[in-house]
Amino acid sequence: MSRVFAYCRTSTSDQTTENQRREIEAAGFAIDKRRIVEEVISGSVAAEQRPGFAKLVDRLESGDVLIVTKLDRLGRNAMDVRATVERLAEMGVRVHCLALGGVDLTSSAGKMTMQVIAAVAEFERDLLIERTQQGISRAKAEGKTFGRPSALTDEQQVEVTRRLAQGEAVAALAREFDTTRQTIMRIRLKAIPSATAQAWPRGDEKPFR
């Protein structure tokens, strides 16, 4: 016999899940209180990162039924909801969402609904990529740099470059400037012509003369 579970979530501790429980009961689902999982956590958190939901998934088995009142109980956005439903479907768990008329999202009708959700997820993903690229382009136009800041100041980098050109060892400079050999070697590669760098293969060797 199938076991029926319910997942109820609120965003803040001053809210309760009572209305969600009543809505589930009104829909005709009689659920053992031990199988009602309640959690207080922001809807912006991905489903798999919600401790209560993660423990619930561990309890679910093939043939079980999971009831939620709204789609946001299953994820933080359309992409997350889709991934959650697909994961549960692979486990053999049926997922009913009351906000969608109680449709089983893993059934044929539910899969049609999930196709719409998938289209929305794709749209969200494309928007995210587009906005990210626009943000990067705008930042570059404003002269902003990306990546980790150098461990050494501009003045220190100039000094390191000068002393490298004089033949000082990478390891010795790294110790003196309290940084890593990789940092010194990056400065060397950036400042010294490639032909010289090729003739200077290891960190402590001087260029051939």
Backbone torsions as a table, in degrees:
resi	resn	phi	psi	omega
1	MET	NA	136.0	-178.4
2	SER	-66.8	139.6	173.3
3	ARG	-94.0	143.6	-179.2
4	VAL	-113.8	127.7	178.4
5	PHE	-118.3	157.4	174.9
6	ALA	-132.5	140.4	176.2
7	TYR	-118.2	120.3	-179.0
8	CYS	-120.8	134.2	-177.5
9	ARG	-134.8	141.7	170.6
10	THR	-126.2	156.9	-176.8
11	SER	-85.2	-30.5	-177.7
12	THR	-132.4	158.3	-176.5
13	SER	-69.7	-17.0	179.5
14	ASP	-85.1	1.1	174.3
15	GLN	-102.0	158.7	177.5
16	THR	-124.6	162.8	179.6
17	THR	-97.7	10.6	-175.9
18	GLU	-58.3	-44.6	-179.5
19	ASN	-62.8	-35.8	177.8
20	GLN	-65.7	-42.3	179.1
21	ARG	-63.4	-42.0	179.5
22	ARG	-64.4	-40.0	179.7
23	GLU	-63.1	-39.3	178.9
24	ILE	-67.0	-42.1	178.0
25	GLU	-65.0	-41.0	-179.7
26	ALA	-64.7	-25.3	178.7
27	ALA	-79.8	-2.3	175.8
28	GLY	97.2	11.9	179.2
29	PHE	-98.6	116.2	176.6
30	ALA	-96.7	111.7	-173.0
31	ILE	-119.0	131.5	175.0
32	ASP	-58.8	133.6	-177.9
33	LYS	-57.3	-27.6	179.4
34	ARG	-70.8	-12.9	-178.6
35	ARG	-110.1	14.9	173.7
36	ILE	-102.6	114.3	-178.2
37	VAL	-102.0	121.5	-178.5
38	GLU	-116.1	143.0	-175.5
39	GLU	-149.0	142.0	174.6
40	VAL	-109.3	106.7	-178.7
41	ILE	-162.7	148.6	-177.5
42	SER	-63.1	143.0	177.2
43	GLY	-68.9	-11.0	178.9
44	SER	-79.2	-7.8	179.7
45	VAL	-86.8	132.9	179.9
46	ALA	-60.2	149.5	-175.9
47	ALA	-55.6	-45.7	-176.1
48	GLU	-69.1	-14.5	179.4
49	GLN	-97.0	2.7	176.8
50	ARG	-89.9	115.7	-175.3
51	PRO	-54.1	-46.3	-179.0
52	GLY	-63.3	-43.6	-179.2
53	PHE	-67.4	-38.7	179.2
54	ALA	-61.6	-41.9	178.4
55	LYS	-66.5	-36.4	177.9
56	LEU	-62.3	-45.7	179.9
57	VAL	-59.3	-37.0	178.7
58	ASP	-64.2	-27.3	-179.5
59	ARG	-83.7	-23.2	-174.7
60	LEU	-72.1	145.2	178.3
61	GLU	-132.5	166.0	178.9
62	SER	-57.4	132.5	-179.3
63	GLY	97.9	-13.8	178.8
64	ASP	-73.5	163.0	179.0
65	VAL	-124.1	134.0	176.9
66	LEU	-115.6	128.2	-179.7
67	ILE	-110.6	132.6	172.3
68	VAL	-133.3	153.1	179.9
69	THR	-83.1	-33.6	-178.1
70	LYS	-138.7	159.8	-178.7
71	LEU	-64.2	-31.2	-177.1
72	ASP	-67.3	-10.0	173.5
73	ARG	-71.1	-19.6	-175.4
74	LEU	-99.5	-2.7	-179.9
75	GLY	171.0	170.7	-175.8
76	ARG	-86.5	-18.2	177.4
77	ASN	-157.9	-179.1	-176.2
78	ALA	-59.5	-39.4	179.6
79	MET	-63.2	-42.9	-178.9
80	ASP	-68.4	-40.8	178.2
81	VAL	-60.3	-46.8	-179.3
82	ARG	-58.7	-46.5	-179.4
83	ALA	-62.5	-39.5	-179.4
84	THR	-65.4	-47.4	-178.8
85	VAL	-63.6	-42.0	179.4
86	GLU	-63.2	-39.4	178.8
87	ARG	-63.8	-45.2	-179.6
88	LEU	-66.8	-38.3	178.6
89	ALA	-62.1	-40.0	178.1
90	GLU	-63.2	-28.9	178.5
91	MET	-80.8	-9.2	-177.5
92	GLY	85.4	19.2	-179.2
93	VAL	-97.8	129.7	176.0
94	ARG	-86.2	140.9	-176.3
95	VAL	-122.5	118.0	179.5
96	HIS	-108.1	129.8	177.6
97	CYS	-114.9	116.1	-176.1
98	LEU	-66.6	-32.6	-179.2
99	ALA	-65.2	-18.8	178.4
100	LEU	-105.6	27.9	178.5
101	GLY	80.8	16.0	178.4
102	GLY	79.9	10.6	-178.4
103	VAL	-61.6	141.8	174.6
104	ASP	-80.4	113.4	-174.8
105	LEU	-66.8	-13.7	178.4
106	THR	-97.5	-1.8	178.6
107	SER	-84.0	178.3	179.3
108	SER	-60.5	-46.8	178.5
109	ALA	-65.1	-38.9	179.7
110	GLY	-66.3	-35.0	179.4
111	LYS	-65.3	-33.0	175.5
112	MET	-63.7	-41.6	177.1
113	THR	-62.7	-40.6	-179.8
114	MET	-66.6	-28.2	176.4
115	GLN	-64.8	-38.6	176.6
116	VAL	-65.5	-44.0	178.7
117	ILE	-61.6	-38.9	178.9
118	ALA	-63.0	-39.3	178.3
119	ALA	-64.2	-41.2	177.7
120	VAL	-64.8	-39.8	179.5
121	ALA	-62.2	-41.8	178.6
122	GLU	-64.0	-40.3	179.0
123	PHE	-62.7	-44.0	178.9
124	GLU	-62.7	-41.7	-178.7
125	ARG	-64.6	-44.1	178.8
126	ASP	-62.7	-40.3	178.5
127	LEU	-63.3	-41.9	-179.4
128	LEU	-62.5	-45.0	179.0
129	ILE	-62.4	-44.6	-178.9
130	GLU	-62.6	-44.4	-179.4
131	ARG	-66.0	-38.3	179.0
132	THR	-63.4	-45.5	-179.9
133	GLN	-64.4	-39.5	177.9
134	GLN	-64.1	-39.9	179.4
135	GLY	-64.3	-40.6	178.9
136	ILE	-65.5	-44.7	179.7
137	SER	-61.4	-42.2	179.8
138	ARG	-65.1	-41.5	-179.5
139	ALA	-65.7	-39.9	178.7
140	LYS	-65.2	-39.7	179.3
141	ALA	-63.9	-28.2	179.6
142	GLU	-87.6	1.5	176.7
143	GLY	85.4	13.1	179.8
144	LYS	-79.0	147.7	179.5
145	THR	-107.4	156.8	-178.5
146	PHE	-116.4	166.1	-179.2
147	GLY	89.8	177.1	-179.4
148	ARG	-69.9	140.7	177.1
149	PRO	-66.8	151.4	-180.0
150	SER	-63.0	147.0	178.6
151	ALA	-71.5	-16.9	-178.7
152	LEU	-116.6	149.6	177.1
153	THR	-71.6	168.8	178.2
154	ASP	-59.2	-41.4	-179.6
155	GLU	-63.7	-41.4	179.9
156	GLN	-65.5	-39.0	179.3
157	GLN	-63.8	-39.3	177.1
158	VAL	-62.3	-43.6	-179.8
159	GLU	-64.4	-41.7	178.3
160	VAL	-62.3	-44.5	179.5
161	THR	-59.4	-43.8	-179.5
162	ARG	-61.6	-43.9	-176.0
163	ARG	-75.8	-29.2	173.3
164	LEU	-63.9	-42.4	179.8
165	ALA	-63.2	-26.3	178.5
166	GLN	-83.0	-5.3	175.1
167	GLY	101.3	8.9	179.8
168	GLU	-70.9	149.4	-175.2
169	ALA	-75.6	147.1	179.2
170	VAL	-60.0	-47.3	-176.7
171	ALA	-60.4	-41.6	-179.1
172	ALA	-65.4	-40.7	178.7
173	LEU	-67.4	-38.1	179.0
174	ALA	-61.5	-41.4	178.4
175	ARG	-66.4	-44.3	-176.2
176	GLU	-65.2	-39.3	-178.0
177	PHE	-94.3	7.9	176.1
178	ASP	53.2	53.0	178.8
179	THR	-140.9	-172.0	-178.3
180	THR	-94.3	160.1	175.8
181	ARG	-61.2	-36.3	-179.3
182	GLN	-60.8	-38.6	179.2
183	THR	-62.6	-45.4	179.7
184	ILE	-64.5	-39.4	-178.6
185	MET	-68.6	-33.4	176.6
186	ARG	-65.5	-40.8	178.3
187	ILE	-63.8	-40.3	179.5
188	ARG	-63.6	-45.4	-179.4
189	LEU	-64.2	-33.3	-178.8
190	LYS	-75.7	-31.8	-172.1
191	ALA	-98.5	-27.3	-173.8
192	ILE	-99.8	135.4	179.1
193	PRO	-52.4	147.1	-174.8
194	SER	-57.9	-36.6	-179.2
195	ALA	-62.1	-40.8	178.3
196	THR	-68.4	-40.6	-179.1
197	ALA	-62.0	-37.0	-179.8
198	GLN	-67.4	-31.7	179.6
199	ALA	-83.9	1.8	-177.3
200	TRP	-126.8	64.6	-166.1
201	PRO	-70.5	-30.3	-174.4
202	ARG	-116.3	157.1	-172.6
203	GLY	-55.9	-34.3	-173.9
204	ASP	-105.2	4.2	-179.2
205	GLU	-89.4	150.2	177.0
206	LYS	-94.3	157.0	179.3
207	PRO	-64.7	148.7	177.7
208	PHE	-67.0	144.2	-179.1
209	ARG	-117.3	NA	NA
